[in-house]
Amino acid sequence: MSDTMVATVGPKGRLVLPVALRRRHGWDEGATLLFIETEAGTLITTRDQALADLRRQLAGPSLAEELVTQRRTEADQDLA
């Protein structure tokens, strides 16, 4: 999903987010948003969305499981 929207910083630093963006992400009045600075720009998200994204990134086999599998493979090769 790629879309370009514009918002202007108003008095006292207030920012009005475009309605389409708020609806798409379910950001209702009073929603707390995180502003995460990255090398590519600033990411705007909620805590729940950030946590879900982090969990997706960390999904998969654990490092411990990978090491155990590797050691078992090496042990089997040593016995052969």
PDB file of N, CA, C and O in Angstrom:
ATOM      1  N   MET A   1       0.851  -1.160   0.000  1.00  0.00           N
ATOM      2  CA  MET A   1       0.000   0.000   0.000  1.00  0.00           C
ATOM      3  C   MET A   1       0.900   1.226   0.000  1.00  0.00           C
ATOM      4  O   MET A   1       1.652   1.463   0.945  1.00  0.00           O
ATOM      5  N   SER A   2       0.814   1.977  -1.039  1.00  0.00           N
ATOM      6  CA  SER A   2       1.624   3.179  -1.137  1.00  0.00           C
ATOM      7  C   SER A   2       0.709   4.346  -1.456  1.00  0.00           C
ATOM      8  O   SER A   2      -0.036   4.326  -2.435  1.00  0.00           O
ATOM      9  N   ASP A   3       0.780   5.357  -0.616  1.00  0.00           N
ATOM     10  CA  ASP A   3      -0.059   6.525  -0.801  1.00  0.00           C
ATOM     11  C   ASP A   3       0.700   7.722  -0.255  1.00  0.00           C
ATOM     12  O   ASP A   3       1.430   7.603   0.729  1.00  0.00           O
ATOM     13  N   THR A   4       0.534   8.846  -0.872  1.00  0.00           N
ATOM     14  CA  THR A   4       1.184  10.064  -0.402  1.00  0.00           C
ATOM     15  C   THR A   4       0.118  11.008   0.117  1.00  0.00           C
ATOM     16  O   THR A   4      -0.849  11.320  -0.578  1.00  0.00           O
ATOM     17  N   MET A   5       0.306  11.456   1.342  1.00  0.00           N
ATOM     18  CA  MET A   5      -0.629  12.398   1.959  1.00  0.00           C
ATOM     19  C   MET A   5       0.177  13.525   2.572  1.00  0.00           C
ATOM     20  O   MET A   5       1.365  13.374   2.857  1.00  0.00           O
ATOM     21  N   VAL A   6      -0.480  14.654   2.771  1.00  0.00           N
ATOM     22  CA  VAL A   6       0.189  15.827   3.316  1.00  0.00           C
ATOM     23  C   VAL A   6      -0.529  16.273   4.576  1.00  0.00           C
ATOM     24  O   VAL A   6      -1.758  16.255   4.641  1.00  0.00           O
ATOM     25  N   ALA A   7       0.245  16.672   5.575  1.00  0.00           N
ATOM     26  CA  ALA A   7      -0.300  17.265   6.792  1.00  0.00           C
ATOM     27  C   ALA A   7       0.605  18.436   7.151  1.00  0.00           C
ATOM     28  O   ALA A   7       1.813  18.391   6.917  1.00  0.00           O
ATOM     29  N   THR A   8       0.027  19.465   7.708  1.00  0.00           N
ATOM     30  CA  THR A   8       0.779  20.660   8.070  1.00  0.00           C
ATOM     31  C   THR A   8       0.861  20.776   9.584  1.00  0.00           C
ATOM     32  O   THR A   8      -0.135  20.591  10.284  1.00  0.00           O
ATOM     33  N   VAL A   9       2.042  21.081  10.082  1.00  0.00           N
ATOM     34  CA  VAL A   9       2.208  21.324  11.508  1.00  0.00           C
ATOM     35  C   VAL A   9       1.608  22.689  11.809  1.00  0.00           C
ATOM     36  O   VAL A   9       1.979  23.699  11.210  1.00  0.00           O
ATOM     37  N   GLY A  10       0.668  22.693  12.755  1.00  0.00           N
ATOM     38  CA  GLY A  10      -0.039  23.922  13.080  1.00  0.00           C
ATOM     39  C   GLY A  10       0.507  24.568  14.343  1.00  0.00           C
ATOM     40  O   GLY A  10       1.603  24.246  14.801  1.00  0.00           O
ATOM     41  N   PRO A  11      -0.275  25.483  14.894  1.00  0.00           N
ATOM     42  CA  PRO A  11       0.129  26.169  16.126  1.00  0.00           C
ATOM     43  C   PRO A  11       0.448  25.170  17.235  1.00  0.00           C
ATOM     44  O   PRO A  11      -0.205  24.136  17.371  1.00  0.00           O
ATOM     45  N   LYS A  12       1.445  25.499  18.004  1.00  0.00           N
ATOM     46  CA  LYS A  12       1.876  24.674  19.139  1.00  0.00           C
ATOM     47  C   LYS A  12       2.310  23.272  18.706  1.00  0.00           C
ATOM     48  O   LYS A  12       2.288  22.343  19.514  1.00  0.00           O
ATOM     49  N   GLY A  13       2.701  23.114  17.448  1.00  0.00           N
ATOM     50  CA  GLY A  13       3.196  21.827  16.967  1.00  0.00           C
ATOM     51  C   GLY A  13       2.119  20.799  16.695  1.00  0.00           C
ATOM     52  O   GLY A  13       2.423  19.619  16.519  1.00  0.00           O
ATOM     53  N   ARG A  14       0.886  21.216  16.657  1.00  0.00           N
ATOM     54  CA  ARG A  14      -0.208  20.268  16.432  1.00  0.00           C
ATOM     55  C   ARG A  14      -0.207  19.788  14.988  1.00  0.00           C
ATOM     56  O   ARG A  14       0.078  20.539  14.056  1.00  0.00           O
ATOM     57  N   LEU A  15      -0.533  18.515  14.839  1.00  0.00           N
ATOM     58  CA  LEU A  15      -0.542  17.891  13.527  1.00  0.00           C
ATOM     59  C   LEU A  15      -1.886  17.205  13.330  1.00  0.00           C
ATOM     60  O   LEU A  15      -2.280  16.374  14.149  1.00  0.00           O
ATOM     61  N   VAL A  16      -2.590  17.536  12.265  1.00  0.00           N
ATOM     62  CA  VAL A  16      -3.851  16.877  11.950  1.00  0.00           C
ATOM     63  C   VAL A  16      -3.566  15.820  10.894  1.00  0.00           C
ATOM     64  O   VAL A  16      -3.144  16.136   9.782  1.00  0.00           O
ATOM     65  N   LEU A  17      -3.800  14.571  11.251  1.00  0.00           N
ATOM     66  CA  LEU A  17      -3.552  13.475  10.317  1.00  0.00           C
ATOM     67  C   LEU A  17      -4.711  13.352   9.340  1.00  0.00           C
ATOM     68  O   LEU A  17      -5.865  13.516   9.736  1.00  0.00           O
ATOM     69  N   PRO A  18      -4.433  13.070   8.082  1.00  0.00           N
ATOM     70  CA  PRO A  18      -5.505  12.926   7.090  1.00  0.00           C
ATOM     71  C   PRO A  18      -6.501  11.842   7.518  1.00  0.00           C
ATOM     72  O   PRO A  18      -6.112  10.798   8.042  1.00  0.00           O
ATOM     73  N   VAL A  19      -7.774  12.106   7.289  1.00  0.00           N
ATOM     74  CA  VAL A  19      -8.833  11.194   7.719  1.00  0.00           C
ATOM     75  C   VAL A  19      -8.661   9.802   7.104  1.00  0.00           C
ATOM     76  O   VAL A  19      -8.904   8.799   7.775  1.00  0.00           O
ATOM     77  N   ALA A  20      -8.248   9.730   5.845  1.00  0.00           N
ATOM     78  CA  ALA A  20      -8.064   8.422   5.201  1.00  0.00           C
ATOM     79  C   ALA A  20      -7.014   7.592   5.933  1.00  0.00           C
ATOM     80  O   ALA A  20      -7.163   6.380   6.091  1.00  0.00           O
ATOM     81  N   LEU A  21      -5.963   8.251   6.370  1.00  0.00           N
ATOM     82  CA  LEU A  21      -4.896   7.564   7.105  1.00  0.00           C
ATOM     83  C   LEU A  21      -5.399   7.087   8.470  1.00  0.00           C
ATOM     84  O   LEU A  21      -5.120   5.961   8.884  1.00  0.00           O
ATOM     85  N   ARG A  22      -6.140   7.950   9.160  1.00  0.00           N
ATOM     86  CA  ARG A  22      -6.681   7.573  10.468  1.00  0.00           C
ATOM     87  C   ARG A  22      -7.636   6.395  10.339  1.00  0.00           C
ATOM     88  O   ARG A  22      -7.588   5.467  11.146  1.00  0.00           O
ATOM     89  N   ARG A  23      -8.484   6.424   9.354  1.00  0.00           N
ATOM     90  CA  ARG A  23      -9.448   5.327   9.161  1.00  0.00           C
ATOM     91  C   ARG A  23      -8.744   4.026   8.801  1.00  0.00           C
ATOM     92  O   ARG A  23      -9.074   2.963   9.328  1.00  0.00           O
ATOM     93  N   ARG A  24      -7.773   4.119   7.899  1.00  0.00           N
ATOM     94  CA  ARG A  24      -7.057   2.921   7.445  1.00  0.00           C
ATOM     95  C   ARG A  24      -6.375   2.211   8.606  1.00  0.00           C
ATOM     96  O   ARG A  24      -6.335   0.982   8.651  1.00  0.00           O
ATOM     97  N   HIS A  25      -5.842   2.982   9.540  1.00  0.00           N
ATOM     98  CA  HIS A  25      -5.097   2.393  10.655  1.00  0.00           C
ATOM     99  C   HIS A  25      -5.910   2.275  11.937  1.00  0.00           C
ATOM    100  O   HIS A  25      -5.417   1.751  12.935  1.00  0.00           O
ATOM    101  N   GLY A  26      -7.141   2.751  11.919  1.00  0.00           N
ATOM    102  CA  GLY A  26      -7.983   2.651  13.106  1.00  0.00           C
ATOM    103  C   GLY A  26      -7.542   3.577  14.227  1.00  0.00           C
ATOM    104  O   GLY A  26      -7.731   3.277  15.405  1.00  0.00           O
ATOM    105  N   TRP A  27      -6.953   4.703  13.851  1.00  0.00           N
ATOM    106  CA  TRP A  27      -6.491   5.671  14.847  1.00  0.00           C
ATOM    107  C   TRP A  27      -7.633   6.622  15.164  1.00  0.00           C
ATOM    108  O   TRP A  27      -7.866   7.592  14.444  1.00  0.00           O
ATOM    109  N   ASP A  28      -8.339   6.333  16.246  1.00  0.00           N
ATOM    110  CA  ASP A  28      -9.455   7.172  16.664  1.00  0.00           C
ATOM    111  C   ASP A  28      -8.955   8.299  17.552  1.00  0.00           C
ATOM    112  O   ASP A  28      -7.797   8.311  17.969  1.00  0.00           O
ATOM    113  N   GLU A  29      -9.841   9.246  17.837  1.00  0.00           N
ATOM    114  CA  GLU A  29      -9.486  10.363  18.710  1.00  0.00           C
ATOM    115  C   GLU A  29      -8.972   9.828  20.036  1.00  0.00           C
ATOM    116  O   GLU A  29      -9.565   8.920  20.619  1.00  0.00           O
ATOM    117  N   GLY A  30      -7.883  10.382  20.505  1.00  0.00           N
ATOM    118  CA  GLY A  30      -7.283   9.960  21.770  1.00  0.00           C
ATOM    119  C   GLY A  30      -6.248   8.853  21.624  1.00  0.00           C
ATOM    120  O   GLY A  30      -5.613   8.468  22.605  1.00  0.00           O
ATOM    121  N   ALA A  31      -6.071   8.331  20.398  1.00  0.00           N
ATOM    122  CA  ALA A  31      -5.078   7.273  20.177  1.00  0.00           C
ATOM    123  C   ALA A  31      -3.680   7.806  20.480  1.00  0.00           C
ATOM    124  O   ALA A  31      -3.347   8.937  20.124  1.00  0.00           O
ATOM    125  N   THR A  32      -2.876   6.991  21.132  1.00  0.00           N
ATOM    126  CA  THR A  32      -1.491   7.358  21.406  1.00  0.00           C
ATOM    127  C   THR A  32      -0.624   6.787  20.293  1.00  0.00           C
ATOM    128  O   THR A  32      -0.658   5.587  20.022  1.00  0.00           O
ATOM    129  N   LEU A  33       0.145   7.647  19.656  1.00  0.00           N
ATOM    130  CA  LEU A  33       0.991   7.228  18.544  1.00  0.00           C
ATOM    131  C   LEU A  33       2.461   7.346  18.927  1.00  0.00           C
ATOM    132  O   LEU A  33       2.855   8.234  19.683  1.00  0.00           O
ATOM    133  N   LEU A  34       3.261   6.433  18.388  1.00  0.00           N
ATOM    134  CA  LEU A  34       4.710   6.477  18.564  1.00  0.00           C
ATOM    135  C   LEU A  34       5.318   7.092  17.302  1.00  0.00           C
ATOM    136  O   LEU A  34       4.884   6.793  16.189  1.00  0.00           O
ATOM    137  N   PHE A  35       6.304   7.933  17.475  1.00  0.00           N
ATOM    138  CA  PHE A  35       7.071   8.481  16.364  1.00  0.00           C
ATOM    139  C   PHE A  35       8.476   7.911  16.493  1.00  0.00           C
ATOM    140  O   PHE A  35       9.218   8.278  17.404  1.00  0.00           O
ATOM    141  N   ILE A  36       8.841   7.016  15.585  1.00  0.00           N
ATOM    142  CA  ILE A  36      10.118   6.321  15.662  1.00  0.00           C
ATOM    143  C   ILE A  36      11.006   6.832  14.534  1.00  0.00           C
ATOM    144  O   ILE A  36      10.693   6.658  13.356  1.00  0.00           O
ATOM    145  N   GLU A  37      12.124   7.469  14.909  1.00  0.00           N
ATOM    146  CA  GLU A  37      13.043   7.993  13.898  1.00  0.00           C
ATOM    147  C   GLU A  37      13.945   6.871  13.391  1.00  0.00           C
ATOM    148  O   GLU A  37      14.524   6.123  14.179  1.00  0.00           O
ATOM    149  N   THR A  38      14.056   6.764  12.080  1.00  0.00           N
ATOM    150  CA  THR A  38      14.937   5.787  11.450  1.00  0.00           C
ATOM    151  C   THR A  38      15.808   6.527  10.431  1.00  0.00           C
ATOM    152  O   THR A  38      15.603   7.714  10.181  1.00  0.00           O
ATOM    153  N   GLU A  39      16.765   5.833   9.855  1.00  0.00           N
ATOM    154  CA  GLU A  39      17.599   6.442   8.821  1.00  0.00           C
ATOM    155  C   GLU A  39      16.774   6.821   7.602  1.00  0.00           C
ATOM    156  O   GLU A  39      17.107   7.771   6.892  1.00  0.00           O
ATOM    157  N   ALA A  40      15.691   6.077   7.356  1.00  0.00           N
ATOM    158  CA  ALA A  40      14.864   6.313   6.175  1.00  0.00           C
ATOM    159  C   ALA A  40      13.808   7.386   6.400  1.00  0.00           C
ATOM    160  O   ALA A  40      13.212   7.869   5.437  1.00  0.00           O
ATOM    161  N   GLY A  41      13.565   7.766   7.639  1.00  0.00           N
ATOM    162  CA  GLY A  41      12.532   8.761   7.935  1.00  0.00           C
ATOM    163  C   GLY A  41      11.919   8.482   9.293  1.00  0.00           C
ATOM    164  O   GLY A  41      12.518   7.802  10.126  1.00  0.00           O
ATOM    165  N   THR A  42      10.729   9.006   9.513  1.00  0.00           N
ATOM    166  CA  THR A  42      10.043   8.829  10.784  1.00  0.00           C
ATOM    167  C   THR A  42       8.839   7.926  10.595  1.00  0.00           C
ATOM    168  O   THR A  42       7.997   8.172   9.731  1.00  0.00           O
ATOM    169  N   LEU A  43       8.762   6.892  11.396  1.00  0.00           N
ATOM    170  CA  LEU A  43       7.675   5.930  11.364  1.00  0.00           C
ATOM    171  C   LEU A  43       6.638   6.347  12.399  1.00  0.00           C
ATOM    172  O   LEU A  43       6.994   6.648  13.538  1.00  0.00           O
ATOM    173  N   ILE A  44       5.369   6.370  12.023  1.00  0.00           N
ATOM    174  CA  ILE A  44       4.282   6.668  12.943  1.00  0.00           C
ATOM    175  C   ILE A  44       3.473   5.391  13.125  1.00  0.00           C
ATOM    176  O   ILE A  44       3.008   4.808  12.145  1.00  0.00           O
ATOM    177  N   THR A  45       3.302   4.954  14.358  1.00  0.00           N
ATOM    178  CA  THR A  45       2.596   3.711  14.642  1.00  0.00           C
ATOM    179  C   THR A  45       2.046   3.744  16.059  1.00  0.00           C
ATOM    180  O   THR A  45       2.328   4.672  16.817  1.00  0.00           O
ATOM    181  N   THR A  46       1.269   2.742  16.414  1.00  0.00           N
ATOM    182  CA  THR A  46       0.813   2.598  17.797  1.00  0.00           C
ATOM    183  C   THR A  46       1.712   1.578  18.495  1.00  0.00           C
ATOM    184  O   THR A  46       2.459   0.848  17.843  1.00  0.00           O
ATOM    185  N   ARG A  47       1.634   1.537  19.797  1.00  0.00           N
ATOM    186  CA  ARG A  47       2.424   0.536  20.539  1.00  0.00           C
ATOM    187  C   ARG A  47       2.045  -0.875  20.110  1.00  0.00           C
ATOM    188  O   ARG A  47       2.915  -1.719  19.896  1.00  0.00           O
ATOM    189  N   ASP A  48       0.734  -1.129  19.985  1.00  0.00           N
ATOM    190  CA  ASP A  48       0.285  -2.468  19.585  1.00  0.00           C
ATOM    191  C   ASP A  48       0.791  -2.836  18.201  1.00  0.00           C
ATOM    192  O   ASP A  48       1.213  -3.971  17.977  1.00  0.00           O
ATOM    193  N   GLN A  49       0.754  -1.890  17.271  1.00  0.00           N
ATOM    194  CA  GLN A  49       1.245  -2.158  15.918  1.00  0.00           C
ATOM    195  C   GLN A  49       2.750  -2.399  15.925  1.00  0.00           C
ATOM    196  O   GLN A  49       3.239  -3.282  15.221  1.00  0.00           O
ATOM    197  N   ALA A  50       3.487  -1.621  16.718  1.00  0.00           N
ATOM    198  CA  ALA A  50       4.942  -1.792  16.805  1.00  0.00           C
ATOM    199  C   ALA A  50       5.282  -3.143  17.410  1.00  0.00           C
ATOM    200  O   ALA A  50       6.200  -3.818  16.944  1.00  0.00           O
ATOM    201  N   LEU A  51       4.547  -3.545  18.450  1.00  0.00           N
ATOM    202  CA  LEU A  51       4.788  -4.839  19.087  1.00  0.00           C
ATOM    203  C   LEU A  51       4.482  -5.983  18.134  1.00  0.00           C
ATOM    204  O   LEU A  51       5.245  -6.947  18.065  1.00  0.00           O
ATOM    205  N   ALA A  52       3.374  -5.895  17.393  1.00  0.00           N
ATOM    206  CA  ALA A  52       3.023  -6.932  16.421  1.00  0.00           C
ATOM    207  C   ALA A  52       4.083  -7.032  15.336  1.00  0.00           C
ATOM    208  O   ALA A  52       4.445  -8.134  14.924  1.00  0.00           O
ATOM    209  N   ASP A  53       4.587  -5.888  14.866  1.00  0.00           N
ATOM    210  CA  ASP A  53       5.631  -5.880  13.841  1.00  0.00           C
ATOM    211  C   ASP A  53       6.912  -6.516  14.362  1.00  0.00           C
ATOM    212  O   ASP A  53       7.556  -7.289  13.653  1.00  0.00           O
ATOM    213  N   LEU A  54       7.282  -6.194  15.592  1.00  0.00           N
ATOM    214  CA  LEU A  54       8.475  -6.772  16.201  1.00  0.00           C
ATOM    215  C   LEU A  54       8.335  -8.279  16.328  1.00  0.00           C
ATOM    216  O   LEU A  54       9.279  -9.014  16.036  1.00  0.00           O
ATOM    217  N   ARG A  55       7.174  -8.750  16.757  1.00  0.00           N
ATOM    218  CA  ARG A  55       6.940 -10.199  16.882  1.00  0.00           C
ATOM    219  C   ARG A  55       7.053 -10.891  15.540  1.00  0.00           C
ATOM    220  O   ARG A  55       7.598 -11.991  15.457  1.00  0.00           O
ATOM    221  N   ARG A  56       6.531 -10.248  14.458  1.00  0.00           N
ATOM    222  CA  ARG A  56       6.658 -10.834  13.116  1.00  0.00           C
ATOM    223  C   ARG A  56       8.124 -10.937  12.705  1.00  0.00           C
ATOM    224  O   ARG A  56       8.544 -11.932  12.113  1.00  0.00           O
ATOM    225  N   GLN A  57       8.896  -9.900  13.024  1.00  0.00           N
ATOM    226  CA  GLN A  57      10.313  -9.892  12.658  1.00  0.00           C
ATOM    227  C   GLN A  57      11.101 -10.966  13.410  1.00  0.00           C
ATOM    228  O   GLN A  57      12.066 -11.521  12.883  1.00  0.00           O
ATOM    229  N   LEU A  58      10.687 -11.250  14.634  1.00  0.00           N
ATOM    230  CA  LEU A  58      11.407 -12.222  15.452  1.00  0.00           C
ATOM    231  C   LEU A  58      10.875 -13.642  15.322  1.00  0.00           C
ATOM    232  O   LEU A  58      11.431 -14.565  15.918  1.00  0.00           O
ATOM    233  N   ALA A  59       9.814 -13.829  14.557  1.00  0.00           N
ATOM    234  CA  ALA A  59       9.221 -15.149  14.387  1.00  0.00           C
ATOM    235  C   ALA A  59      10.204 -16.091  13.689  1.00  0.00           C
ATOM    236  O   ALA A  59      11.066 -15.661  12.923  1.00  0.00           O
ATOM    237  N   GLY A  60      10.054 -17.343  13.965  1.00  0.00           N
ATOM    238  CA  GLY A  60      10.917 -18.332  13.338  1.00  0.00           C
ATOM    239  C   GLY A  60      11.682 -19.098  14.396  1.00  0.00           C
ATOM    240  O   GLY A  60      11.493 -18.883  15.593  1.00  0.00           O
ATOM    241  N   PRO A  61      12.538 -19.983  13.953  1.00  0.00           N
ATOM    242  CA  PRO A  61      13.277 -20.800  14.920  1.00  0.00           C
ATOM    243  C   PRO A  61      14.191 -19.939  15.786  1.00  0.00           C
ATOM    244  O   PRO A  61      14.745 -18.938  15.330  1.00  0.00           O
ATOM    245  N   SER A  62      14.333 -20.339  17.013  1.00  0.00           N
ATOM    246  CA  SER A  62      15.189 -19.592  17.928  1.00  0.00           C
ATOM    247  C   SER A  62      16.649 -19.921  17.654  1.00  0.00           C
ATOM    248  O   SER A  62      16.964 -20.955  17.064  1.00  0.00           O
ATOM    249  N   LEU A  63      17.520 -19.048  18.080  1.00  0.00           N
ATOM    250  CA  LEU A  63      18.951 -19.276  17.930  1.00  0.00           C
ATOM    251  C   LEU A  63      19.356 -20.538  18.680  1.00  0.00           C
ATOM    252  O   LEU A  63      20.191 -21.302  18.197  1.00  0.00           O
ATOM    253  N   ALA A  64      18.778 -20.765  19.851  1.00  0.00           N
ATOM    254  CA  ALA A  64      19.093 -21.954  20.640  1.00  0.00           C
ATOM    255  C   ALA A  64      18.744 -23.223  19.861  1.00  0.00           C
ATOM    256  O   ALA A  64      19.520 -24.178  19.839  1.00  0.00           O
ATOM    257  N   GLU A  65      17.568 -23.227  19.220  1.00  0.00           N
ATOM    258  CA  GLU A  65      17.171 -24.392  18.430  1.00  0.00           C
ATOM    259  C   GLU A  65      18.127 -24.619  17.265  1.00  0.00           C
ATOM    260  O   GLU A  65      18.486 -25.759  16.968  1.00  0.00           O
ATOM    261  N   GLU A  66      18.534 -23.553  16.614  1.00  0.00           N
ATOM    262  CA  GLU A  66      19.473 -23.673  15.501  1.00  0.00           C
ATOM    263  C   GLU A  66      20.811 -24.242  15.969  1.00  0.00           C
ATOM    264  O   GLU A  66      21.385 -25.099  15.296  1.00  0.00           O
ATOM    265  N   LEU A  67      21.320 -23.773  17.124  1.00  0.00           N
ATOM    266  CA  LEU A  67      22.592 -24.265  17.647  1.00  0.00           C
ATOM    267  C   LEU A  67      22.512 -25.733  18.036  1.00  0.00           C
ATOM    268  O   LEU A  67      23.441 -26.494  17.767  1.00  0.00           O
ATOM    269  N   VAL A  68      21.413 -26.142  18.667  1.00  0.00           N
ATOM    270  CA  VAL A  68      21.239 -27.546  19.056  1.00  0.00           C
ATOM    271  C   VAL A  68      21.219 -28.428  17.810  1.00  0.00           C
ATOM    272  O   VAL A  68      21.856 -29.482  17.786  1.00  0.00           O
ATOM    273  N   THR A  69      20.495 -28.007  16.782  1.00  0.00           N
ATOM    274  CA  THR A  69      20.431 -28.764  15.533  1.00  0.00           C
ATOM    275  C   THR A  69      21.816 -28.881  14.899  1.00  0.00           C
ATOM    276  O   THR A  69      22.205 -29.948  14.426  1.00  0.00           O
ATOM    277  N   GLN A  70      22.554 -27.769  14.898  1.00  0.00           N
ATOM    278  CA  GLN A  70      23.902 -27.767  14.327  1.00  0.00           C
ATOM    279  C   GLN A  70      24.813 -28.718  15.105  1.00  0.00           C
ATOM    280  O   GLN A  70      25.559 -29.488  14.501  1.00  0.00           O
ATOM    281  N   ARG A  71      24.760 -28.671  16.425  1.00  0.00           N
ATOM    282  CA  ARG A  71      25.610 -29.544  17.250  1.00  0.00           C
ATOM    283  C   ARG A  71      25.258 -31.014  17.044  1.00  0.00           C
ATOM    284  O   ARG A  71      26.146 -31.865  16.995  1.00  0.00           O
ATOM    285  N   ARG A  72      23.970 -31.314  16.924  1.00  0.00           N
ATOM    286  CA  ARG A  72      23.549 -32.715  16.691  1.00  0.00           C
ATOM    287  C   ARG A  72      24.060 -33.198  15.354  1.00  0.00           C
ATOM    288  O   ARG A  72      24.519 -34.334  15.241  1.00  0.00           O
ATOM    289  N   THR A  73      23.992 -32.361  14.345  1.00  0.00           N
ATOM    290  CA  THR A  73      24.492 -32.707  13.013  1.00  0.00           C
ATOM    291  C   THR A  73      25.993 -32.983  13.073  1.00  0.00           C
ATOM    292  O   THR A  73      26.472 -33.963  12.503  1.00  0.00           O
ATOM    293  N   GLU A  74      26.739 -32.107  13.771  1.00  0.00           N
ATOM    294  CA  GLU A  74      28.177 -32.300  13.904  1.00  0.00           C
ATOM    295  C   GLU A  74      28.484 -33.570  14.681  1.00  0.00           C
ATOM    296  O   GLU A  74      29.418 -34.292  14.333  1.00  0.00           O
ATOM    297  N   ALA A  75      27.720 -33.856  15.723  1.00  0.00           N
ATOM    298  CA  ALA A  75      27.938 -35.077  16.514  1.00  0.00           C
ATOM    299  C   ALA A  75      27.669 -36.314  15.661  1.00  0.00           C
ATOM    300  O   ALA A  75      28.423 -37.284  15.731  1.00  0.00           O
ATOM    301  N   ASP A  76      26.612 -36.293  14.864  1.00  0.00           N
ATOM    302  CA  ASP A  76      26.305 -37.422  13.980  1.00  0.00           C
ATOM    303  C   ASP A  76      27.422 -37.638  12.967  1.00  0.00           C
ATOM    304  O   ASP A  76      27.754 -38.780  12.649  1.00  0.00           O
ATOM    305  N   GLN A  77      28.002 -36.564  12.459  1.00  0.00           N
ATOM    306  CA  GLN A  77      29.101 -36.673  11.502  1.00  0.00           C
ATOM    307  C   GLN A  77      30.340 -37.244  12.170  1.00  0.00           C
ATOM    308  O   GLN A  77      31.069 -38.018  11.550  1.00  0.00           O
ATOM    309  N   ASP A  78      30.594 -36.876  13.427  1.00  0.00           N
ATOM    310  CA  ASP A  78      31.751 -37.382  14.156  1.00  0.00           C
ATOM    311  C   ASP A  78      31.609 -38.885  14.418  1.00  0.00           C
ATOM    312  O   ASP A  78      32.614 -39.596  14.454  1.00  0.00           O
ATOM    313  N   LEU A  79      30.382 -39.379  14.601  1.00  0.00           N
ATOM    314  CA  LEU A  79      30.143 -40.787  14.882  1.00  0.00           C
ATOM    315  C   LEU A  79      30.229 -41.631  13.613  1.00  0.00           C
ATOM    316  O   LEU A  79      30.460 -42.838  13.685  1.00  0.00           O
ATOM    317  N   ALA A  80      30.045 -41.007  12.463  1.00  0.00           N
ATOM    318  CA  ALA A  80      30.024 -41.753  11.203  1.00  0.00           C
ATOM    319  C   ALA A  80      31.415 -42.134  10.754  1.00  0.00           C
ATOM    320  O   ALA A  80      31.576 -42.767   9.711  1.00  0.00           O
TER     321      ALA A  80
END
